[in-house]
Amino acid sequence: MFGSSGNSREKFQEKYNQLMEESYRLSHINRKKSDLKRGEAEEVGKQLDELDKKSRS
């Protein structure tokens, strides 16, 4: 049970990192698209927080 939660967390963390890198890259080209990517990353970050809360319970 814990192993699958760990895999989920790793996948969310990887997705978050990818979105943040893309947001940074876009910030030099198109600020609006960068802001949208940052928003997507923040949503994934919220999901990471929820997984952390569940794993502590």
ROBA-204800 format. One record per atom (N, C-alpha, C): atom name; x, y, z. Coordinates in nm, 3 decimals. Layout:
! ROBA-204800
+----+---------+---------+---------+
:  a :       X :       Y :       Z :
+----+---------+---------+---------+
: CA :       X :       Y :       Z :
...
+----+---------+---------+---------+
This chain:
! ROBA-204800
+----+---------+---------+---------+
:  a :       X :       Y :       Z :
+----+---------+---------+---------+
:  N :   0.082 :  -0.118 :   0.000 :
: CA :   0.000 :   0.000 :   0.000 :
:  C :   0.087 :   0.125 :   0.000 :
:  N :   0.188 :   0.132 :   0.087 :
: CA :   0.272 :   0.250 :   0.094 :
:  C :   0.354 :   0.267 :  -0.032 :
:  N :   0.394 :   0.156 :  -0.096 :
: CA :   0.474 :   0.163 :  -0.218 :
:  C :   0.403 :   0.236 :  -0.329 :
:  N :   0.274 :   0.211 :  -0.347 :
: CA :   0.200 :   0.278 :  -0.453 :
:  C :   0.185 :   0.427 :  -0.423 :
:  N :   0.172 :   0.460 :  -0.295 :
: CA :   0.165 :   0.600 :  -0.256 :
:  C :   0.297 :   0.670 :  -0.287 :
:  N :   0.406 :   0.602 :  -0.263 :
: CA :   0.538 :   0.656 :  -0.293 :
:  C :   0.555 :   0.680 :  -0.442 :
:  N :   0.509 :   0.585 :  -0.524 :
: CA :   0.517 :   0.601 :  -0.668 :
:  C :   0.433 :   0.718 :  -0.715 :
:  N :   0.315 :   0.734 :  -0.657 :
: CA :   0.229 :   0.846 :  -0.693 :
:  C :   0.297 :   0.977 :  -0.659 :
:  N :   0.357 :   0.983 :  -0.542 :
: CA :   0.424 :   1.105 :  -0.500 :
:  C :   0.539 :   1.137 :  -0.595 :
:  N :   0.615 :   1.036 :  -0.632 :
: CA :   0.728 :   1.058 :  -0.724 :
:  C :   0.678 :   1.110 :  -0.858 :
:  N :   0.567 :   1.054 :  -0.906 :
: CA :   0.512 :   1.098 :  -1.034 :
:  C :   0.464 :   1.242 :  -1.027 :
:  N :   0.396 :   1.277 :  -0.917 :
: CA :   0.350 :   1.414 :  -0.900 :
:  C :   0.469 :   1.510 :  -0.888 :
:  N :   0.571 :   1.467 :  -0.814 :
: CA :   0.690 :   1.552 :  -0.798 :
:  C :   0.759 :   1.575 :  -0.932 :
:  N :   0.769 :   1.470 :  -1.011 :
: CA :   0.831 :   1.481 :  -1.144 :
:  C :   0.750 :   1.575 :  -1.233 :
:  N :   0.619 :   1.560 :  -1.231 :
: CA :   0.531 :   1.647 :  -1.310 :
:  C :   0.545 :   1.792 :  -1.265 :
:  N :   0.548 :   1.813 :  -1.134 :
: CA :   0.564 :   1.948 :  -1.078 :
:  C :   0.695 :   2.010 :  -1.127 :
:  N :   0.803 :   1.933 :  -1.118 :
: CA :   0.933 :   1.984 :  -1.161 :
:  C :   0.934 :   2.019 :  -1.310 :
:  N :   0.873 :   1.933 :  -1.391 :
: CA :   0.866 :   1.960 :  -1.536 :
:  C :   0.789 :   2.088 :  -1.564 :
:  N :   0.677 :   2.105 :  -1.499 :
: CA :   0.595 :   2.225 :  -1.520 :
:  C :   0.669 :   2.351 :  -1.476 :
:  N :   0.739 :   2.344 :  -1.364 :
: CA :   0.813 :   2.460 :  -1.317 :
:  C :   0.928 :   2.495 :  -1.411 :
:  N :   0.996 :   2.394 :  -1.464 :
: CA :   1.103 :   2.420 :  -1.560 :
:  C :   1.047 :   2.483 :  -1.687 :
:  N :   0.935 :   2.431 :  -1.734 :
: CA :   0.874 :   2.487 :  -1.854 :
:  C :   0.826 :   2.630 :  -1.829 :
:  N :   0.771 :   2.654 :  -1.711 :
: CA :   0.728 :   2.789 :  -1.676 :
:  C :   0.846 :   2.885 :  -1.678 :
:  N :   0.958 :   2.842 :  -1.623 :
: CA :   1.077 :   2.927 :  -1.622 :
:  C :   1.125 :   2.956 :  -1.764 :
:  N :   1.128 :   2.852 :  -1.847 :
: CA :   1.171 :   2.870 :  -1.986 :
:  C :   1.078 :   2.966 :  -2.059 :
:  N :   0.949 :   2.949 :  -2.038 :
: CA :   0.852 :   3.036 :  -2.105 :
:  C :   0.856 :   3.180 :  -2.052 :
:  N :   0.903 :   3.198 :  -1.930 :
: CA :   0.906 :   3.333 :  -1.874 :
:  C :   0.996 :   3.427 :  -1.954 :
:  N :   1.088 :   3.371 :  -2.028 :
: CA :   1.176 :   3.451 :  -2.112 :
:  C :   1.116 :   3.479 :  -2.249 :
:  N :   1.009 :   3.408 :  -2.281 :
: CA :   0.951 :   3.417 :  -2.415 :
:  C :   0.810 :   3.477 :  -2.412 :
:  N :   0.725 :   3.419 :  -2.325 :
: CA :   0.584 :   3.457 :  -2.322 :
:  C :   0.535 :   3.451 :  -2.178 :
:  N :   0.520 :   3.566 :  -2.116 :
: CA :   0.485 :   3.571 :  -1.975 :
:  C :   0.348 :   3.509 :  -1.945 :
:  N :   0.252 :   3.528 :  -2.034 :
: CA :   0.119 :   3.473 :  -2.011 :
:  C :   0.122 :   3.320 :  -2.007 :
:  N :   0.191 :   3.259 :  -2.103 :
: CA :   0.203 :   3.113 :  -2.104 :
:  C :   0.280 :   3.064 :  -1.982 :
:  N :   0.380 :   3.141 :  -1.942 :
: CA :   0.457 :   3.106 :  -1.824 :
:  C :   0.367 :   3.103 :  -1.701 :
:  N :   0.283 :   3.204 :  -1.688 :
: CA :   0.191 :   3.211 :  -1.574 :
:  C :   0.093 :   3.093 :  -1.575 :
:  N :   0.047 :   3.053 :  -1.692 :
: CA :  -0.044 :   2.939 :  -1.701 :
:  C :   0.025 :   2.810 :  -1.657 :
:  N :   0.151 :   2.792 :  -1.699 :
: CA :   0.226 :   2.672 :  -1.658 :
:  C :   0.250 :   2.673 :  -1.508 :
:  N :   0.277 :   2.791 :  -1.455 :
: CA :   0.299 :   2.804 :  -1.311 :
:  C :   0.172 :   2.764 :  -1.235 :
:  N :   0.056 :   2.804 :  -1.289 :
: CA :  -0.071 :   2.767 :  -1.228 :
:  C :  -0.093 :   2.617 :  -1.230 :
:  N :  -0.056 :   2.553 :  -1.341 :
: CA :  -0.067 :   2.407 :  -1.349 :
:  C :   0.024 :   2.343 :  -1.244 :
:  N :   0.144 :   2.395 :  -1.230 :
: CA :   0.239 :   2.341 :  -1.133 :
:  C :   0.185 :   2.356 :  -0.992 :
:  N :   0.121 :   2.468 :  -0.963 :
: CA :   0.065 :   2.489 :  -0.830 :
:  C :  -0.046 :   2.390 :  -0.800 :
:  N :  -0.125 :   2.355 :  -0.901 :
: CA :  -0.230 :   2.253 :  -0.882 :
:  C :  -0.168 :   2.118 :  -0.849 :
:  N :  -0.062 :   2.082 :  -0.918 :
: CA :   0.007 :   1.956 :  -0.890 :
:  C :   0.067 :   1.963 :  -0.750 :
:  N :   0.118 :   2.080 :  -0.712 :
: CA :   0.172 :   2.098 :  -0.578 :
:  C :   0.068 :   2.075 :  -0.470 :
:  N :  -0.054 :   2.119 :  -0.496 :
: CA :  -0.163 :   2.095 :  -0.401 :
:  C :  -0.190 :   1.945 :  -0.387 :
:  N :  -0.184 :   1.875 :  -0.498 :
: CA :  -0.205 :   1.730 :  -0.495 :
:  C :  -0.093 :   1.663 :  -0.415 :
:  N :   0.029 :   1.712 :  -0.429 :
: CA :   0.140 :   1.660 :  -0.350 :
:  C :   0.116 :   1.682 :  -0.201 :
:  N :   0.067 :   1.800 :  -0.167 :
: CA :   0.037 :   1.830 :  -0.027 :
:  C :  -0.069 :   1.734 :   0.028 :
:  N :  -0.171 :   1.707 :  -0.052 :
: CA :  -0.276 :   1.614 :  -0.009 :
:  C :  -0.219 :   1.474 :   0.014 :
:  N :  -0.131 :   1.429 :  -0.075 :
: CA :  -0.069 :   1.298 :  -0.056 :
:  C :   0.013 :   1.296 :   0.072 :
:  N :   0.085 :   1.403 :   0.100 :
: CA :   0.163 :   1.410 :   0.222 :
:  C :   0.074 :   1.404 :   0.346 :
:  N :  -0.037 :   1.475 :   0.343 :
: CA :  -0.128 :   1.474 :   0.456 :
:  C :  -0.185 :   1.335 :   0.479 :
:  N :  -0.221 :   1.266 :   0.370 :
: CA :  -0.276 :   1.131 :   0.383 :
:  C :  -0.172 :   1.033 :   0.436 :
:  N :  -0.048 :   1.049 :   0.394 :
: CA :   0.056 :   0.956 :   0.438 :
:  C :   0.091 :   0.976 :   0.585 :
:  N :   0.070 :   1.096 :   0.638 :
: CA :   0.097 :   1.124 :   0.780 :
:  C :  -0.013 :   1.071 :   0.869 :
:  N :  -0.133 :   1.054 :   0.814 :
: CA :  -0.247 :   1.011 :   0.896 :
:  C :  -0.239 :   0.865 :   0.932 :
+----+---------+---------+---------+
